Amino acid sequence: MARRYKDTEGTIYFGSYSDFAPYQPFSNFAETAFIWEGERYESLERAYQAQKTDVPKEKLDIRFAKSSVAAKRLGTKCKMRKDWDVIKRRVMKELVRAKFYQNDELKKQLAVQSGDTELLNGFGQLLTKLIARLGVRKG
């Protein structure tokens, strides 16, 4: 659950492990189900961690982990696929798109909650690009 700090100038910083409402639904740890490559994932974090391995049992264990935090723990212990460092940014980008494209309510929240704020770090920048791509109106 990403930690977000919003300063007085309207900047949202994304970090890790918090549930600061109203931005919590945007977290990779939020329980927002979506389909990716024909499989249902209960959170983006579960989907991301599952892609780290080519071992079918590990992939399933991560996918069906008790929580997103448990999935992250399993993802740190799995047999890493050889090309992970090459593909991990692309995988994250595709997963974020899938999560937002498949959830109309989340798209609306993204438009309303982001308002005139600046979203920083890699995840925030990815959300900023997604806002433009989805054609959602900010604020």
Kinemage of the C-alpha trace (Angstrom):
@kinemage 1
@onewidth
@group {chain A} dominant
@subgroup {mainchain}
@vectorlist {calphas} color= white
{ca met a 1} P 0.000 0.000 0.000
{ca ala a 2} L 1.853 2.991 -1.273
{ca arg a 3} L 2.580 5.829 1.110
{ca arg a 4} L 1.670 9.184 -0.412
{ca tyr a 5} L 2.719 12.492 1.005
{ca lys a 6} L 0.863 15.529 -0.274
{ca asp a 7} L 2.617 18.800 0.408
{ca thr a 8} L 1.049 22.255 0.508
{ca glu a 9} L 2.016 22.900 -3.100
{ca gly a 10} L -0.150 20.020 -4.321
{ca thr a 11} L 2.485 17.387 -5.037
{ca ile a 12} L 1.811 13.718 -4.329
{ca tyr a 13} L 4.853 11.566 -3.578
{ca phe a 14} L 4.438 7.792 -3.799
{ca gly a 15} L 6.334 5.530 -1.419
{ca ser a 16} L 5.458 2.204 0.142
{ca tyr a 17} L 3.291 0.533 2.789
{ca ser a 18} L 0.560 2.939 3.810
{ca asp a 19} L -3.110 3.366 3.057
{ca phe a 20} L -3.385 7.148 2.948
{ca ala a 21} L -6.969 7.579 1.682
{ca pro a 22} L -8.058 9.073 -1.019
{ca tyr a 23} L -5.022 7.814 -2.959
{ca gln a 24} L -5.057 4.254 -1.602
{ca pro a 25} L -6.932 2.793 -4.622
{ca phe a 26} L -3.978 3.764 -6.835
{ca ser a 27} L -1.564 1.679 -4.776
{ca asn a 28} L -0.150 -1.512 -6.243
{ca phe a 29} L -1.247 -3.166 -2.985
{ca ala a 30} L -4.903 -2.093 -3.288
{ca glu a 31} L -7.353 -4.945 -3.743
{ca thr a 32} L -8.459 -3.974 -7.238
{ca ala a 33} L -9.002 -7.074 -9.362
{ca phe a 34} L -8.220 -7.150 -13.082
{ca ile a 35} L -7.376 -9.612 -15.843
{ca trp a 36} L -3.906 -9.792 -17.338
{ca glu a 37} L -2.819 -12.351 -19.925
{ca gly a 38} L -6.029 -14.287 -19.312
{ca glu a 39} L -5.534 -14.579 -15.540
{ca arg a 40} L -7.409 -12.751 -12.780
{ca tyr a 41} L -5.267 -10.986 -10.196
{ca glu a 42} L -6.686 -9.458 -7.024
{ca ser a 43} L -4.068 -6.684 -6.974
{ca leu a 44} L -1.420 -5.198 -9.182
{ca glu a 45} L 1.260 -6.235 -6.680
{ca arg a 46} L 0.259 -9.897 -6.956
{ca ala a 47} L 0.383 -9.693 -10.759
{ca tyr a 48} L 3.763 -7.941 -10.780
{ca gln a 49} L 5.390 -10.333 -8.316
{ca ala a 50} L 4.021 -13.365 -10.184
{ca gln a 51} L 5.712 -12.224 -13.385
{ca lys a 52} L 9.141 -12.456 -11.735
{ca thr a 53} L 9.228 -16.232 -12.089
{ca asp a 54} L 8.722 -18.853 -14.776
{ca val a 55} L 8.157 -21.591 -12.181
{ca pro a 56} L 4.415 -22.459 -12.435
{ca lys a 57} L 3.957 -23.353 -8.733
{ca glu a 58} L 5.674 -20.176 -7.557
{ca lys a 59} L 3.618 -18.103 -9.991
{ca leu a 60} L 0.382 -19.642 -8.641
{ca asp a 61} L 1.450 -19.263 -5.004
{ca ile a 62} L 2.108 -15.562 -5.593
{ca arg a 63} L -1.094 -15.047 -7.584
{ca phe a 64} L -3.226 -16.596 -4.846
{ca ala a 65} L -1.260 -15.211 -1.888
{ca lys a 66} L -3.298 -14.264 1.165
{ca ser a 67} L -2.504 -10.561 0.647
{ca ser a 68} L -0.501 -8.228 -1.561
{ca val a 69} L 2.135 -7.967 1.162
{ca ala a 70} L 2.397 -11.780 1.271
{ca ala a 71} L 2.723 -11.810 -2.533
{ca lys a 72} L 5.590 -9.326 -2.337
{ca arg a 73} L 7.362 -11.500 0.230
{ca leu a 74} L 6.969 -14.552 -2.026
{ca gly a 75} L 8.212 -12.526 -4.988
{ca thr a 76} L 11.458 -11.769 -3.183
{ca lys a 77} L 12.079 -15.486 -2.598
{ca cys a 78} L 11.101 -16.952 -5.964
{ca lys a 79} L 13.442 -18.199 -8.695
{ca met a 80} L 13.882 -15.032 -10.746
{ca arg a 81} L 13.400 -15.374 -14.483
{ca lys a 82} L 16.564 -14.593 -16.424
{ca asp a 83} L 15.132 -11.643 -18.346
{ca trp a 84} L 13.462 -9.944 -15.366
{ca asp a 85} L 15.793 -6.936 -15.229
{ca val a 86} L 15.181 -6.337 -18.933
{ca ile a 87} L 11.359 -6.613 -18.864
{ca lys a 88} L 10.279 -5.456 -15.399
{ca arg a 89} L 9.552 -1.817 -16.335
{ca arg a 90} L 7.513 -2.845 -19.377
{ca val a 91} L 5.609 -5.387 -17.260
{ca met a 92} L 4.764 -2.726 -14.651
{ca lys a 93} L 3.592 -0.321 -17.356
{ca glu a 94} L 1.340 -2.974 -18.910
{ca leu a 95} L -0.079 -3.996 -15.526
{ca val a 96} L -0.884 -0.415 -14.516
{ca arg a 97} L -2.643 0.120 -17.839
{ca ala a 98} L -4.636 -3.094 -17.438
{ca lys a 99} L -5.705 -2.183 -13.889
{ca phe a 100} L -6.988 1.261 -14.900
{ca tyr a 101} L -8.409 0.392 -18.319
{ca gln a 102} L -10.539 -2.359 -16.796
{ca asn a 103} L -11.906 -0.339 -13.892
{ca asp a 104} L -14.131 2.619 -14.803
{ca glu a 105} L -14.570 3.705 -11.187
{ca leu a 106} L -10.805 3.786 -10.702
{ca lys a 107} L -10.425 5.909 -13.866
{ca lys a 108} L -12.916 8.411 -12.424
{ca gln a 109} L -11.105 8.463 -9.084
{ca leu a 110} L -7.804 9.041 -10.864
{ca ala a 111} L -9.232 12.087 -12.624
{ca val a 112} L -10.821 13.516 -9.476
{ca gln a 113} L -8.085 12.748 -6.947
{ca ser a 114} L -5.145 13.781 -9.093
{ca gly a 115} L -6.702 17.211 -9.741
{ca asp a 116} L -3.978 19.782 -10.244
{ca thr a 117} L -1.355 17.791 -8.369
{ca glu a 118} L 1.981 16.688 -9.683
{ca leu a 119} L 2.603 12.963 -9.307
{ca leu a 120} L 6.265 12.225 -8.619
{ca asn a 121} L 8.562 9.188 -8.895
{ca gly a 122} L 8.324 6.453 -11.502
{ca phe a 123} L 4.877 5.252 -10.463
{ca gly a 124} L 3.470 8.774 -10.272
{ca gln a 125} L 4.900 9.634 -13.672
{ca leu a 126} L 3.354 6.465 -15.082
{ca leu a 127} L -0.035 7.527 -13.676
{ca thr a 128} L 0.376 11.000 -15.202
{ca lys a 129} L 0.949 9.455 -18.633
{ca leu a 130} L -1.991 7.124 -18.084
{ca ile a 131} L -4.293 10.042 -17.265
{ca ala a 132} L -3.452 11.584 -20.649
{ca arg a 133} L -3.808 8.269 -22.474
{ca leu a 134} L -7.157 7.448 -20.883
{ca gly a 135} L -8.444 10.893 -21.762
{ca val a 136} L -9.735 11.458 -18.244
{ca arg a 137} L -10.180 15.050 -17.216
{ca lys a 138} L -8.283 16.144 -14.137
{ca gly a 139} L -9.869 18.032 -11.273
